[in-house]
């Protein structure tokens, strides 16, 4: 992979990271524990709030995983082995990297 492509991928990864961090700040309120105020809200409202909280926690978990993938890709760029499959050490296709710059494995290993 050419240096300019590495620079472009690094820029894309940093933008993705910034977006995820911004989304994380927005989603923090939704993931807070649901208060079980018997007088303040009805049973169905509490159930809705608990379901919303569960979905927010799952989204938070996915964002953390994506941040780890992005950080890992940034480390691989710095080490000079970005674009190589972590399993078979073969080159990952440019189209696959273009689709997901944080991808770890080639399409062959993904199957």
Order of alpha helices (4+ residues) and beta strands (2+ residues): alpha-alpha-alpha-alpha
